[in-house]
Amino acid sequence: MESVNIHEAKTRLSQLIARAQQGEGFIIAKAGKPMVRVTPIDSPAPEQQKRLGFLAGEFRVPDDFDRMAEQEIAGMFGV
């Protein structure tokens, strides 16, 4: 894994990021002392990503959903 000093990392940041995206990580050092390791983030494949609406059509919400147990709840509040 390549090690670059902070000044060089600032100068070549775009190039270093492009290489990291290709899978080549690198280390940023200060005065020769390793400070951080930069590695690519592995994102899930599109078919593995969570999506909204994935249960669409799998179940039905009753028409009276908002009135279910209405009387029991009212009784709890003394109405």
Buried (B, 14 or more C-beta within 10 A) or exposed (E): EEBBBEEEBEEBEEEBBEBBEEEBEBBBBEEEEEEEEBEEEEEEEEEEEEEEEEEEEEEEEEEEEEEEEEEEEEEEEEE
